Amino acid sequence: MADASFTLDPAYQVGTVDPRLYGSFVEHLGRCVYEGIYEPGHPTAGADGFRTDVLELVRELGVTTVRYPGGNFVSNYRWEDGIGPVADRPRRLDLAWHSTEPNTVGTDEFVAWCRAASVEPLWTVNLGSRGMQAAQDLLEYCNHPGGSEWSDRRIACGATEPYGIRLWCLGNEMDGDWQVGHKTATEYGRLAAETAKAMRLVDPNVELIACGSSHDGMDTFASWDAEVLEHTYDQVDHLSLHAYYAPRDGDVDSYLASAVGMDRQIEAIAATCDHVRARRKSAKTITLSFDEWNAWYSENPADAGDPGEGYPVAPHLLENVYSAMDAVVVGSLLNSLLRHADRVRIACLAQLVNVIAPIMTRAGGPAWRQTIFHPFALASRYGRGTALRVEPTAPVVHTDRYGPVPALDVAATRGDGGEVAVFAVNRHRYEPLTVTADVRTGGAATVVEHRVLHEDDPYAVNTADEPERVVPRTGAGAVLADGRLRVTLPPLSWSMLRLAPGTP
C-alpha cells in the first residue's frame, strides 16, 4: 500500500467556482433530442412531448447550463426552420451526421425545456453556411422585447416576453475541415469579430464565446487561437476548448491520467490568451469555455457517427456505454476543471442524453443513469464556493502519453459556511493509496459524508436491466482527528469526502 499527502488551507485559493462549470450539451445528433429529451407518446411525456423522467434526471445531475443546438450540426442549420407551426416546418438534410432533421424541436421548444429543467441555455450560431445576419436575426428573435420583425415573430409564436439568452457561441469548431463552412483563422476571426459587434448592438448584455482550436492535436493548435484573438479580443468574453479522451492501443494508464492532458491544454490556451493580451497591452482577461469534453470511444461504426445508408431521423449514433473506469476518468476531468476555476468559467459535458451521455433512454421505456452520471452529480452538488489550491505528494504512475504522473489526483472546494469537499482519484489500477491530509488551518472537524465509486471489475456498466450496477457507495475508514484526515482510496477509484467545521 502506497502513501500520499496534501495540505488544505483556505488561504490558498484558485478562484470562485462559476456554477456554469457544470454545464452540458444538447445537439441535434442521433437520439439526443428525438427519443432523448423529446418523445411524444412516451408514458412520461408531458403535453409538450418532453419526457419528464429525463427532466427529473437532468435536475438530479445538477446541470446548470446547456449548449444548443450544436456542435457540428449547427454549421448547416437554418434556425428559422425551427419556429412557427410545427406542421409547416421543413425537413432538412443534416450534412454533419448524415441524418434528416424534422425540426419538430426548435428555438421556442428548447427554451421551454430549459426553463422546465432549470438550466441556462448557451446558444450557438451558424457561422459555417450562414453568417452575421442570421446570427443577428436569431438574437433579435430571442432577446428583443418587440416592435421589430423577428421579435414580433416570437410574440406571434406565443412568447410575449423576450428569452434573455445571455451566452452565445460564435460558431463551432471552425478550424476543422470536417465542418461545413470551414475557415482559416483569419477568415473566421474577421467574421466572428463583425458578428460580435452586430450582436452587441442588438443586445449589449450578451456574453460571447469565440471558437478556439477543436482539440490539442490540431496542427494549428494555439496558433489558430492566437490569430482568432487578434481579431476578436475586444469583442468576446471567452474562448472555447474541446477535448475527448480515450484509451489508445490499450494504454489504460495513460487513459486514467487524462486529466493531465486537460490540465496542459487549459494552461496552454490560457497562456496563448495572455500572450495576445500582453501584445495588445490590454487590461482585459479572456476566460475559457471548455464547452465540449468527455470520454468518447467505441469500435462500433455508428458510435463514430456513421448512420449507414440514407438520411434517417434520429439514428442510433455515438451511444457509448460507460464503465466504472470511465466514471473515474470523468471524475478526474472534473478535478481538472476545478483546478482551473480561475480561468475556466464555463464547461459542457458532451452530451446530455443518449449521445456520449450520462443519461440513457429506451424508446417507450426507461431512462437510467450511466456510470459517469455519478461523479458529475456529486461534484455539481458539492463542488461549489471557492476552489482551493492542492499540491499533493504522491507516488507516480508511469504513462506512455504523459510520462510519470501522480497516482493521486485531487481537487477541493470550500463553501461559504466553511464546509470543504474533497474529490480524490487513485489512478493506480492495482494498489490502494493511503492519503493523509493536513486540514488544521481550515477548521475541519468531522467527516460528514464519504462516497466511493470503485468496482472490482473496472469494465462494469449500468444498463436498462441493471441500472444500479455501478453507483457510489458509502466509504469506510475515513478518520479526521487533530486536524488531519486519513483515508484509504481503493485502486482505480473516485471518492468524495465532505468535511464540516466545528467541534469534532
C-alpha positions in Angstrom: 0.0 0.0 0.0 1.4 3.4 -1.1 1.1 6.7 0.8 0.2 10.2 -0.4 -0.4 13.5 1.3 -1.6 17.1 0.8 -2.5 20.2 2.7 -5.7 22.2 2.6 -5.5 25.8 3.6 -8.3 28.3 2.8 -5.7 31.0 2.2 -4.5 29.1 -0.9 -7.2 29.6 -3.4 -7.6 29.1 -7.1 -10.8 31.2 -7.5 -14.5 31.2 -7.2 -16.2 28.2 -8.9 -18.6 29.6 -11.6 -21.8 27.4 -11.4 -21.6 27.3 -15.3 -18.7 24.9 -14.9 -21.3 22.2 -14.5 -22.9 22.6 -18.0 -23.8 20.0 -20.6 -24.7 19.9 -24.3 -27.8 19.0 -26.4 -27.2 18.7 -30.1 -29.5 17.6 -32.9 -27.4 14.4 -33.2 -28.6 10.8 -33.1 -31.1 10.3 -30.3 -30.1 13.2 -28.1 -33.2 15.3 -28.9 -35.7 12.8 -30.5 -36.2 9.8 -28.3 -33.9 11.6 -25.8 -35.3 14.7 -24.2 -38.3 14.6 -26.5 -40.6 11.7 -27.2 -44.3 12.4 -27.6 -46.4 9.4 -26.7 -43.9 8.2 -24.1 -45.7 7.3 -20.8 -43.9 10.1 -19.0 -44.2 12.7 -21.8 -46.0 15.9 -21.0 -48.3 17.7 -23.3 -45.3 19.4 -24.9 -43.7 16.0 -25.8 -40.8 16.2 -23.4 -40.0 13.2 -21.2 -40.5 14.1 -17.6 -38.4 11.1 -16.4 -35.5 12.6 -18.3 -36.1 16.0 -16.9 -36.0 14.6 -13.4 -32.6 13.0 -14.1 -31.3 16.3 -15.6 -32.3 18.1 -12.4 -30.6 15.4 -10.3 -27.5 15.6 -12.4 -27.2 19.2 -11.4 -26.6 20.7 -14.9 -26.6 24.5 -14.8 -26.1 25.4 -18.5 -26.8 23.5 -21.7 -25.2 24.3 -25.1 -27.5 24.0 -28.1 -28.2 23.2 -31.0 -24.6 22.1 -31.9 -21.9 21.0 -32.4 -21.3 20.2 -36.0 -25.0 20.2 -36.6 -25.2 24.0 -36.3 -22.9 24.7 -39.2 -25.6 23.7 -41.7 -28.6 24.7 -39.6 -31.2 27.3 -40.5 -32.7 28.4 -37.2 -35.8 29.8 -38.9 -36.8 26.2 -39.8 -37.5 25.6 -36.1 -40.1 28.3 -35.4 -43.7 28.7 -36.2 -46.4 25.9 -36.6 -44.7 22.5 -36.4 -46.8 21.2 -39.2 -45.4 23.9 -41.5 -41.7 23.3 -40.7 -39.5 21.8 -43.4 -37.5 18.6 -43.2 -33.8 19.2 -43.9 -30.7 17.1 -44.6 -28.2 17.3 -41.8 -24.9 17.1 -43.5 -22.9 16.8 -40.3 -24.4 13.5 -39.1 -26.0 12.3 -42.4 -29.5 12.4 -40.9 -32.8 14.1 -41.6 -33.8 16.9 -39.3 -37.6 17.2 -38.9 -37.4 20.5 -37.0 -40.1 19.4 -34.6 -38.0 20.8 -31.7 -36.6 24.3 -32.4 -35.9 27.6 -30.6 -39.2 28.0 -28.7 -39.4 24.4 -27.7 -35.9 24.2 -26.4 -36.2 27.4 -24.4 -39.3 26.0 -22.8 -37.4 22.8 -22.0 -34.5 24.7 -20.4 -37.0 26.5 -18.1 -38.6 23.2 -17.1 -35.1 21.8 -16.4 -34.0 25.0 -14.6 -30.9 25.4 -16.8 -29.4 28.3 -18.7 -29.2 27.9 -22.5 -25.9 28.5 -24.2 -26.8 29.2 -27.9 -24.5 28.5 -30.8 -24.9 30.5 -34.0 -24.2 29.2 -37.5 -21.0 30.8 -38.9 -20.4 28.0 -41.3 -23.1 28.1 -44.0 -24.7 31.2 -42.6 -23.2 34.3 -41.0 -23.6 37.7 -39.3 -27.2 38.5 -40.5 -28.6 35.1 -39.4 -27.0 35.5 -36.0 -28.3 39.0 -35.6 -31.8 37.9 -36.5 -31.7 34.9 -34.1 -30.6 37.2 -31.3 -33.4 39.7 -32.1 -35.9 36.9 -32.1 -34.8 35.7 -28.7 -34.0 38.8 -26.8 -35.6 41.9 -28.3 -38.8 43.0 -26.4 -40.9 43.7 -29.5 -41.6 46.1 -32.3 -39.3 44.5 -34.9 -39.8 41.8 -37.5 -38.1 39.0 -35.6 -39.2 39.9 -32.1 -42.8 40.2 -33.3 -42.5 36.7 -34.9 -41.5 35.4 -31.4 -44.5 37.1 -29.9 -46.8 35.7 -32.6 -45.4 32.2 -31.7 -46.7 32.8 -28.1 -43.7 34.2 -26.3 -44.6 37.7 -25.3 -41.6 38.2 -23.1 -38.0 38.0 -24.5 -36.0 35.0 -23.6 -33.0 36.9 -22.4 -30.4 34.4 -23.6 -27.1 35.6 -22.3 -24.5 33.1 -23.5 -23.7 32.7 -27.3 -21.1 30.7 -29.1 -19.8 32.3 -32.4 -19.9 29.1 -34.4 -18.4 25.6 -33.8 -15.0 24.1 -34.5 -14.4 26.4 -37.5 -10.8 25.2 -37.7 -11.9 21.7 -38.6 -12.1 20.6 -42.3 -15.0 18.3 -41.3 -17.0 21.4 -40.5 -19.5 22.8 -43.1 -18.1 26.3 -43.9 -14.6 25.5 -42.5 -12.5 28.7 -42.4 -8.9 29.8 -41.8 -8.2 31.6 -38.6 -8.1 34.9 -40.3 -11.4 34.3 -42.2 -13.1 33.1 -39.0 -11.6 35.8 -36.8 -12.8 38.6 -39.0 -16.3 37.1 -39.3 -16.6 36.4 -35.6 -15.5 39.9 -34.7 -18.0 41.6 -37.0 -20.8 39.2 -35.9 -20.0 40.0 -32.3 -20.2 43.8 -32.9 -23.6 43.3 -34.6 -24.9 41.1 -31.8 -23.8 43.6 -29.1 -25.7 46.3 -30.9 -28.9 44.2 -30.7 -28.2 43.2 -27.0 -25.2 44.7 -25.2 -25.7 42.3 -22.3 -24.7 39.1 -24.1 -21.6 37.1 -23.3 -19.8 35.9 -26.4 -17.5 32.8 -27.0 -15.1 32.6 -29.9 -14.1 29.3 -31.4 -10.7 28.1 -30.2 -8.9 25.0 -31.5 -11.1 22.0 -31.9 -8.6 19.9 -29.9 -4.9 20.0 -29.0 -4.0 17.5 -31.8 -4.7 20.1 -34.5 -1.7 21.2 -36.5 -2.8 24.7 -35.9 -3.3 24.3 -32.1 -2.7 27.6 -30.2 -1.6 29.4 -33.4 -5.2 29.3 -34.5 -6.3 30.7 -31.1 -3.8 33.5 -31.2 -4.8 34.6 -34.7 -8.5 34.5 -33.9 -8.0 36.6 -30.8 -6.0 39.2 -32.7 -9.3 39.9 -34.5 -11.8 39.2 -31.7 -10.0 40.1 -28.4 -12.0 43.3 -27.8 -15.3 41.8 -28.9 -15.6 38.5 -27.0 -15.5 37.3 -23.4 -14.4 33.7 -23.7 -12.5 31.3 -25.9 -13.7 27.7 -26.4 -11.8 24.5 -25.9 -12.9 21.0 -26.8 -11.4 17.6 -25.9 -12.4 13.9 -25.8 -10.4 11.2 -24.1 -10.0 7.5 -24.9 -7.6 4.6 -24.1 -5.4 4.3 -27.2 -4.0 0.9 -28.1 -5.0 -0.5 -24.8 -3.0 2.1 -22.8 -5.1 2.2 -19.7 -2.6 4.0 -17.5 -2.5 7.0 -19.9 -6.3 7.0 -20.1 -6.5 7.2 -16.3 -4.2 10.2 -16.5 -6.4 12.1 -19.0 -6.8 15.0 -16.6 -3.1 15.7 -17.1 -3.8 16.3 -20.8 -6.8 18.5 -19.8 -4.5 20.5 -17.4 -1.9 21.0 -20.1 -4.5 22.1 -22.7 -6.1 24.6 -20.4 -2.8 26.1 -19.4 -1.5 26.3 -23.0 -4.6 28.1 -24.2 -4.6 30.4 -21.1 -1.0 31.3 -21.9 -2.0 32.0 -25.5 -4.7 34.3 -24.4 -2.3 36.1 -22.1 0.3 36.4 -24.8 -2.3 38.2 -27.0 -3.3 40.4 -24.1 0.4 41.4 -23.5 1.0 42.1 -27.1 -2.1 44.3 -27.3 -1.3 45.9 -24.0 -4.9 45.1 -22.9 -6.2 45.1 -19.3 -8.9 42.6 -20.3 -8.5 38.9 -19.5 -10.1 36.4 -21.8 -11.6 33.4 -19.8 -12.2 29.9 -21.1 -15.3 27.9 -22.1 -14.5 24.2 -22.2 -17.8 23.6 -23.9 -17.2 20.0 -25.2 -15.4 17.4 -23.0 -16.0 13.8 -22.1 -14.7 10.3 -22.6 -15.6 9.1 -26.1 -14.6 5.8 -27.7 -16.1 2.8 -29.3 -15.4 0.3 -32.1 -18.9 0.5 -33.3 -19.1 2.5 -36.6 -22.4 4.1 -35.5 -20.6 5.4 -32.4 -18.1 7.1 -34.8 -21.1 9.0 -36.4 -21.9 6.8 -39.4 -25.6 6.0 -39.6 -25.2 3.8 -42.6 -27.4 4.1 -45.7 -29.8 7.0 -46.3 -30.6 10.0 -44.2 -32.6 8.5 -41.2 -34.3 10.5 -38.5 -32.6 10.2 -35.1 -30.4 7.2 -35.8 -28.6 5.4 -33.0 -25.2 7.3 -33.1 -22.4 7.8 -30.5 -24.3 5.8 -27.9 -21.2 4.9 -25.8 -21.8 2.7 -22.8 -19.7 3.9 -19.9 -17.8 1.7 -17.4 -16.7 2.2 -13.9 -13.3 3.1 -15.3 -14.8 5.8 -17.4 -16.5 7.3 -14.4 -13.2 7.5 -12.6 -11.7 9.3 -15.6 -14.7 11.7 -15.8 -14.3 12.4 -12.1 -10.6 13.3 -12.6 -11.5 15.6 -15.5 -13.9 17.5 -13.2 -11.0 17.9 -10.9 -9.0 19.5 -13.7 -11.8 22.0 -14.3 -11.9 22.9 -10.6 -8.1 23.3 -10.5 -8.5 25.9 -13.2 -11.6 27.6 -11.9 -9.9 31.0 -12.1 -9.8 30.7 -16.0 -12.4 28.1 -16.9 -15.8 29.8 -16.3 -18.0 27.6 -18.5 -17.7 23.9 -19.3 -20.1 21.4 -21.0 -20.1 17.7 -20.6 -20.9 16.4 -24.1 -23.6 15.4 -24.4 -26.6 15.1 -22.1 -28.8 12.2 -23.3 -28.0 9.0 -25.3 -25.1 10.6 -27.3 -21.9 10.0 -25.3 -24.1 10.9 -22.4 -24.6 10.4 -18.6 -28.3 9.7 -19.2 -29.6 6.9 -21.5 -33.2 6.2 -22.6 -35.0 3.4 -24.4 -37.8 4.5 -26.8 -41.1 3.9 -25.0 -39.2 2.6 -22.0 -37.0 3.6 -19.1 -34.3 6.2 -18.6 -31.3 5.4 -16.5 -28.0 6.8 -15.2 -24.8 5.8 -16.8 -21.7 5.4 -14.6 -20.4 8.9 -15.4 -23.6 10.4 -14.1 -22.5 9.9 -10.5 -19.2 11.9 -10.2 -20.7 14.8 -12.1 -23.9 14.9 -9.9 -21.9 14.9 -6.7 -19.3 17.4 -7.9 -22.1 19.7 -9.2 -23.9 19.5 -5.8 -20.9 20.0 -3.5 -18.1 21.4 -5.6 -19.2 25.0 -5.2 -17.8 28.1 -3.5 -14.1 28.6 -3.7 -11.7 26.1 -5.4 -8.7 25.5 -3.2 -5.1 25.0 -4.4 -4.0 21.5 -3.7 -0.4 20.2 -4.3 -0.3 16.5 -3.4 2.8 14.5 -2.7 2.2 11.0 -4.1 3.9 8.1 -5.8 3.9 8.2 -9.6 2.3 6.1 -12.3 4.4 5.8 -15.5 2.4 6.5 -18.6 3.4 6.4 -22.3 1.4 9.6 -23.2 2.1 11.9 -20.3 5.2 10.5 -18.6 5.3 10.0 -14.8 2.1 11.3 -13.2 1.0 11.4 -9.6 -1.1 8.4 -8.5 -3.3 10.8 -6.6 -5.5 13.3 -8.5 -7.2 15.7 -6.1 -9.3 18.9 -6.1 -11.1 20.6 -3.2 -13.7 23.4 -2.7 -14.7 25.4 0.3 -18.3 26.7 0.7 -19.3 29.9 2.4 -20.2 28.0 5.6 -16.7 26.5 5.8 -17.6 23.0 4.6 -14.9 21.5 2.4 -15.5 19.0 -0.4 -12.5 16.8 -1.4 -12.6 14.9 -4.7 -9.9 12.3 -4.9 -8.9 9.8 -7.6 -6.5 6.9 -7.2 -5.1 6.4 -10.7 -3.2 3.2 -9.8 -5.0 0.2 -11.2 -3.9 -2.4 -8.6 -2.7 -0.7 -5.4 -4.8 1.1 -2.7 -3.5 4.5 -1.7 -3.4 5.8 1.9 -3.9 9.6 1.9 -3.1 11.9 4.8 -4.4 15.5 4.5 -3.4 18.4 6.9 -6.7 20.3 7.3 -5.9 22.2 10.5 -6.0 25.7 9.2 -9.4 25.2 7.6 -11.1 24.3 10.9 -12.4 21.0 9.5 -13.6 18.8 12.4 -15.8 16.0 11.1 -16.3 13.8 8.0 -20.0 14.2 7.3 -20.0 12.2 4.1 -17.7 9.8 2.3 -18.7 8.3 -1.1 -16.6 5.9 -3.2 -17.0 4.8 -6.8 -15.0 1.6 -7.2 -15.6 -1.8 -8.8 -13.5 -4.9 -8.7 -14.5 -5.1 -12.4 -13.5 -1.7 -13.8 -15.4 -2.5 -17.0 -18.8 -2.9 -15.2 -21.6 -0.8 -16.7 -25.1 0.3 -16.0 -27.9 -0.9 -18.3 -31.7 -0.6 -18.5 -32.0 -4.0 -16.9 -29.3 -3.3 -14.3 -29.3 0.5 -13.8 -27.7 0.4 -10.4 -24.8 -1.9 -11.1 -22.2 0.9 -10.7 -23.0 3.6 -8.1 -21.1 5.5 -5.4 -21.2 3.7 -2.1 -20.7 4.8 1.4 -17.0 4.7 2.2 -15.5 3.3 5.4 -12.4 4.1 7.4 -12.0 7.9 6.8 -10.8 9.4 10.1 -10.4 13.1 10.9 -8.5 13.8 14.2 -6.3 16.5 15.4 -6.6 18.4 12.2 -5.5 15.5 10.0 -7.7 13.5 7.6 -6.6 9.9 6.9 -8.4 7.8 4.3 -7.5 4.8 2.1 -8.5 5.1 -1.6 -9.2 1.8 -3.4 -7.3 1.2 -6.6 -8.8 2.8 -9.7 -11.4 4.8 -7.8 -13.1 8.1 -7.4 -14.0 9.4 -3.9 -15.7 12.4 -2.4 -15.3 13.5 1.2 -17.2 16.3 2.9 -15.6 17.9 5.9 -17.5 20.1 8.2 -16.1 22.7 10.6 -16.9 22.9 14.3 -16.4 20.6 17.3 -15.5 17.0 16.4 
